[in-house]
Amino acid sequence: MNPNLSLYQGSVLPWNSSNIREQFEIGTDSEVFYSGNRSLFIVNIDSTEFASASWNQTYTGPMPKEGSTIELLAFIKGENIKSLRADNNIFISLIVRSGKGEIIKSNSVINQLEGDFDWYLLKVTLDNFPADANSIGASVGLNSRVLGKAYFDEINLFVR
C-alpha cells in the first residue's frame, strides 16, 4: 500500500481510478489533504447516476499469515455528501483473491455521515486470512446514488 499520496510527484501509484461513467470527476487535490501535500477525490453531481467510482490498489507481495486479521484504514472528508439510497455512501473495501483470481473473502464499510464533515477515520476488517490468498485488493470510493465530493488520504493496510 502507498499511504503517502505525496511520495511521488505527479503520481499516486499504485492507486488507480475506476470511473465507469463520465459524470464522476476523479483526481488528486493539493489544497485539501489530511497529511502530506495531496489527497484523492471523487465527485458526483448527477442524481440519476446508478454507477459508482473508486480508487483501487492490488497488493501481490508476501501474504499475511493464515488466520491473521487485516485492516484497511482511510481518512475521509466530505463536501455536500447526500445519499439518495439508505444503504449507500462513501465506502472502503477489502477483497482477497486466490491465484485464479477468484474472490475468497471480502468486506466493506459504508460511511453514514452526510453533508459537510471534516477528516474522519473509516476502517474495514477481515478476520481469518485464508491460506490460499494470492492478492489483496483495497478500494475507496463513492457508491451509486451518492452526491457530493469525497476526499481520501492516509490509506493504510495493517496485519494484526
Contacts in CASP RR format, 6 or more apart in sequence:
PFRMAT RR
TARGET T0000
AUTHOR 0000-0000-0000
METHOD contacts of the structure
MODEL  1
MNPNLSLYQGSVLPWNSSNIREQFEIGTDSEVFYSGNRSLFIVNIDSTEF
ASASWNQTYTGPMPKEGSTIELLAFIKGENIKSLRADNNIFISLIVRSGK
GEIIKSNSVINQLEGDFDWYLLKVTLDNFPADANSIGASVGLNSRVLGKA
YFDEINLFVR
1 57 0 8 1.000
1 59 0 8 1.000
1 138 0 8 1.000
1 155 0 8 1.000
1 156 0 8 1.000
1 157 0 8 1.000
2 12 0 8 1.000
2 13 0 8 1.000
2 14 0 8 1.000
2 15 0 8 1.000
2 57 0 8 1.000
2 155 0 8 1.000
3 154 0 8 1.000
3 155 0 8 1.000
3 156 0 8 1.000
4 35 0 8 1.000
4 36 0 8 1.000
5 12 0 8 1.000
5 15 0 8 1.000
5 28 0 8 1.000
5 33 0 8 1.000
5 36 0 8 1.000
5 38 0 8 1.000
5 39 0 8 1.000
5 40 0 8 1.000
5 153 0 8 1.000
5 155 0 8 1.000
6 33 0 8 1.000
6 35 0 8 1.000
6 36 0 8 1.000
6 37 0 8 1.000
6 38 0 8 1.000
10 28 0 8 1.000
12 28 0 8 1.000
12 38 0 8 1.000
12 40 0 8 1.000
12 55 0 8 1.000
14 57 0 8 1.000
14 58 0 8 1.000
15 40 0 8 1.000
15 55 0 8 1.000
15 56 0 8 1.000
15 57 0 8 1.000
15 155 0 8 1.000
16 55 0 8 1.000
16 56 0 8 1.000
16 57 0 8 1.000
17 26 0 8 1.000
17 27 0 8 1.000
17 53 0 8 1.000
17 54 0 8 1.000
17 55 0 8 1.000
17 56 0 8 1.000
18 53 0 8 1.000
18 54 0 8 1.000
18 55 0 8 1.000
18 56 0 8 1.000
18 139 0 8 1.000
19 26 0 8 1.000
19 53 0 8 1.000
20 51 0 8 1.000
20 52 0 8 1.000
20 53 0 8 1.000
21 49 0 8 1.000
21 51 0 8 1.000
21 53 0 8 1.000
23 44 0 8 1.000
23 45 0 8 1.000
23 46 0 8 1.000
23 49 0 8 1.000
24 42 0 8 1.000
24 43 0 8 1.000
24 44 0 8 1.000
24 49 0 8 1.000
24 51 0 8 1.000
24 53 0 8 1.000
24 142 0 8 1.000
25 41 0 8 1.000
25 42 0 8 1.000
25 43 0 8 1.000
26 40 0 8 1.000
26 41 0 8 1.000
26 42 0 8 1.000
26 43 0 8 1.000
26 53 0 8 1.000
26 55 0 8 1.000
27 40 0 8 1.000
27 41 0 8 1.000
27 42 0 8 1.000
28 38 0 8 1.000
28 39 0 8 1.000
28 40 0 8 1.000
28 41 0 8 1.000
29 38 0 8 1.000
29 39 0 8 1.000
29 40 0 8 1.000
29 41 0 8 1.000
29 151 0 8 1.000
30 37 0 8 1.000
30 38 0 8 1.000
32 39 0 8 1.000
32 41 0 8 1.000
32 77 0 8 1.000
32 151 0 8 1.000
33 39 0 8 1.000
33 151 0 8 1.000
33 153 0 8 1.000
34 75 0 8 1.000
34 77 0 8 1.000
34 119 0 8 1.000
34 151 0 8 1.000
34 153 0 8 1.000
34 154 0 8 1.000
35 153 0 8 1.000
35 154 0 8 1.000
36 153 0 8 1.000
39 77 0 8 1.000
39 151 0 8 1.000
39 152 0 8 1.000
39 153 0 8 1.000
40 55 0 8 1.000
40 140 0 8 1.000
40 151 0 8 1.000
40 152 0 8 1.000
40 153 0 8 1.000
41 149 0 8 1.000
41 150 0 8 1.000
41 151 0 8 1.000
41 152 0 8 1.000
42 53 0 8 1.000
42 54 0 8 1.000
42 55 0 8 1.000
42 141 0 8 1.000
42 142 0 8 1.000
42 149 0 8 1.000
42 150 0 8 1.000
43 148 0 8 1.000
43 149 0 8 1.000
43 150 0 8 1.000
44 53 0 8 1.000
44 142 0 8 1.000
44 146 0 8 1.000
44 147 0 8 1.000
44 148 0 8 1.000
45 147 0 8 1.000
45 148 0 8 1.000
46 147 0 8 1.000
47 84 0 8 1.000
47 145 0 8 1.000
47 147 0 8 1.000
49 144 0 8 1.000
49 145 0 8 1.000
50 144 0 8 1.000
50 145 0 8 1.000
51 144 0 8 1.000
52 141 0 8 1.000
52 142 0 8 1.000
52 143 0 8 1.000
52 144 0 8 1.000
52 146 0 8 1.000
53 141 0 8 1.000
53 142 0 8 1.000
54 91 0 8 1.000
54 139 0 8 1.000
54 140 0 8 1.000
54 141 0 8 1.000
54 142 0 8 1.000
55 139 0 8 1.000
55 140 0 8 1.000
55 141 0 8 1.000
55 152 0 8 1.000
56 137 0 8 1.000
56 138 0 8 1.000
56 139 0 8 1.000
57 137 0 8 1.000
57 138 0 8 1.000
57 139 0 8 1.000
58 135 0 8 1.000
58 136 0 8 1.000
58 137 0 8 1.000
58 138 0 8 1.000
59 135 0 8 1.000
59 136 0 8 1.000
59 137 0 8 1.000
59 138 0 8 1.000
59 157 0 8 1.000
60 134 0 8 1.000
60 135 0 8 1.000
63 129 0 8 1.000
63 133 0 8 1.000
63 134 0 8 1.000
63 136 0 8 1.000
64 70 0 8 1.000
64 129 0 8 1.000
64 133 0 8 1.000
64 159 0 8 1.000
65 129 0 8 1.000
65 159 0 8 1.000
66 129 0 8 1.000
66 130 0 8 1.000
66 131 0 8 1.000
67 127 0 8 1.000
67 128 0 8 1.000
67 129 0 8 1.000
67 130 0 8 1.000
67 131 0 8 1.000
68 129 0 8 1.000
68 159 0 8 1.000
68 160 0 8 1.000
69 125 0 8 1.000
69 126 0 8 1.000
69 127 0 8 1.000
69 128 0 8 1.000
69 129 0 8 1.000
69 159 0 8 1.000
69 160 0 8 1.000
70 94 0 8 1.000
70 125 0 8 1.000
70 126 0 8 1.000
70 129 0 8 1.000
70 136 0 8 1.000
70 157 0 8 1.000
70 158 0 8 1.000
70 159 0 8 1.000
70 160 0 8 1.000
71 123 0 8 1.000
71 124 0 8 1.000
71 125 0 8 1.000
71 126 0 8 1.000
71 157 0 8 1.000
71 158 0 8 1.000
71 160 0 8 1.000
72 92 0 8 1.000
72 93 0 8 1.000
72 94 0 8 1.000
72 123 0 8 1.000
72 124 0 8 1.000
72 138 0 8 1.000
72 155 0 8 1.000
72 156 0 8 1.000
72 157 0 8 1.000
72 158 0 8 1.000
73 121 0 8 1.000
73 122 0 8 1.000
73 123 0 8 1.000
73 154 0 8 1.000
73 155 0 8 1.000
73 156 0 8 1.000
73 158 0 8 1.000
74 92 0 8 1.000
74 121 0 8 1.000
74 122 0 8 1.000
74 123 0 8 1.000
74 140 0 8 1.000
74 152 0 8 1.000
74 153 0 8 1.000
74 154 0 8 1.000
74 155 0 8 1.000
74 156 0 8 1.000
75 119 0 8 1.000
75 120 0 8 1.000
75 121 0 8 1.000
75 122 0 8 1.000
75 152 0 8 1.000
75 153 0 8 1.000
75 154 0 8 1.000
75 155 0 8 1.000
76 90 0 8 1.000
76 92 0 8 1.000
76 111 0 8 1.000
76 119 0 8 1.000
76 120 0 8 1.000
76 122 0 8 1.000
76 140 0 8 1.000
76 150 0 8 1.000
76 151 0 8 1.000
76 152 0 8 1.000
77 117 0 8 1.000
77 118 0 8 1.000
77 119 0 8 1.000
77 120 0 8 1.000
77 150 0 8 1.000
77 151 0 8 1.000
77 153 0 8 1.000
78 90 0 8 1.000
78 113 0 8 1.000
78 115 0 8 1.000
78 116 0 8 1.000
78 117 0 8 1.000
78 148 0 8 1.000
78 149 0 8 1.000
78 150 0 8 1.000
78 151 0 8 1.000
79 115 0 8 1.000
79 116 0 8 1.000
79 148 0 8 1.000
79 149 0 8 1.000
79 150 0 8 1.000
79 151 0 8 1.000
80 115 0 8 1.000
80 116 0 8 1.000
80 147 0 8 1.000
80 148 0 8 1.000
80 149 0 8 1.000
81 89 0 8 1.000
81 90 0 8 1.000
81 113 0 8 1.000
81 114 0 8 1.000
81 115 0 8 1.000
81 116 0 8 1.000
81 117 0 8 1.000
81 146 0 8 1.000
81 147 0 8 1.000
81 148 0 8 1.000
81 149 0 8 1.000
81 150 0 8 1.000
82 114 0 8 1.000
82 115 0 8 1.000
82 146 0 8 1.000
82 147 0 8 1.000
82 148 0 8 1.000
83 89 0 8 1.000
83 114 0 8 1.000
83 143 0 8 1.000
83 145 0 8 1.000
83 146 0 8 1.000
83 147 0 8 1.000
84 145 0 8 1.000
84 146 0 8 1.000
84 147 0 8 1.000
85 143 0 8 1.000
85 144 0 8 1.000
85 145 0 8 1.000
85 146 0 8 1.000
87 110 0 8 1.000
88 110 0 8 1.000
88 143 0 8 1.000
88 144 0 8 1.000
88 145 0 8 1.000
88 146 0 8 1.000
89 110 0 8 1.000
89 111 0 8 1.000
89 112 0 8 1.000
89 113 0 8 1.000
89 114 0 8 1.000
89 143 0 8 1.000
89 146 0 8 1.000
90 110 0 8 1.000
90 111 0 8 1.000
90 113 0 8 1.000
90 122 0 8 1.000
90 140 0 8 1.000
90 141 0 8 1.000
90 142 0 8 1.000
90 143 0 8 1.000
90 146 0 8 1.000
90 150 0 8 1.000
91 108 0 8 1.000
91 109 0 8 1.000
91 110 0 8 1.000
91 111 0 8 1.000
91 139 0 8 1.000
91 140 0 8 1.000
91 141 0 8 1.000
91 142 0 8 1.000
91 143 0 8 1.000
92 108 0 8 1.000
92 109 0 8 1.000
92 122 0 8 1.000
92 123 0 8 1.000
92 124 0 8 1.000
92 138 0 8 1.000
92 139 0 8 1.000
92 140 0 8 1.000
92 141 0 8 1.000
92 155 0 8 1.000
93 106 0 8 1.000
93 107 0 8 1.000
93 108 0 8 1.000
93 109 0 8 1.000
93 124 0 8 1.000
93 138 0 8 1.000
93 139 0 8 1.000
94 106 0 8 1.000
94 107 0 8 1.000
94 108 0 8 1.000
94 124 0 8 1.000
94 126 0 8 1.000
94 136 0 8 1.000
94 137 0 8 1.000
94 138 0 8 1.000
94 157 0 8 1.000
95 103 0 8 1.000
95 105 0 8 1.000
95 106 0 8 1.000
95 136 0 8 1.000
95 137 0 8 1.000
95 139 0 8 1.000
96 103 0 8 1.000
96 104 0 8 1.000
96 105 0 8 1.000
96 106 0 8 1.000
96 126 0 8 1.000
96 129 0 8 1.000
96 130 0 8 1.000
96 133 0 8 1.000
96 135 0 8 1.000
96 136 0 8 1.000
96 137 0 8 1.000
97 103 0 8 1.000
97 104 0 8 1.000
97 133 0 8 1.000
97 134 0 8 1.000
97 135 0 8 1.000
97 136 0 8 1.000
97 137 0 8 1.000
98 104 0 8 1.000
98 132 0 8 1.000
98 133 0 8 1.000
98 134 0 8 1.000
99 132 0 8 1.000
99 134 0 8 1.000
99 135 0 8 1.000
101 134 0 8 1.000
101 135 0 8 1.000
104 130 0 8 1.000
104 132 0 8 1.000
104 133 0 8 1.000
105 126 0 8 1.000
105 128 0 8 1.000
105 129 0 8 1.000
105 130 0 8 1.000
105 133 0 8 1.000
106 126 0 8 1.000
107 124 0 8 1.000
107 125 0 8 1.000
107 126 0 8 1.000
108 124 0 8 1.000
108 139 0 8 1.000
109 122 0 8 1.000
109 123 0 8 1.000
109 124 0 8 1.000
110 143 0 8 1.000
111 120 0 8 1.000
111 122 0 8 1.000
113 120 0 8 1.000
119 153 0 8 1.000
129 159 0 8 1.000
136 157 0 8 1.000
138 155 0 8 1.000
138 157 0 8 1.000
140 152 0 8 1.000
140 155 0 8 1.000
141 150 0 8 1.000
141 152 0 8 1.000
142 148 0 8 1.000
142 150 0 8 1.000
END
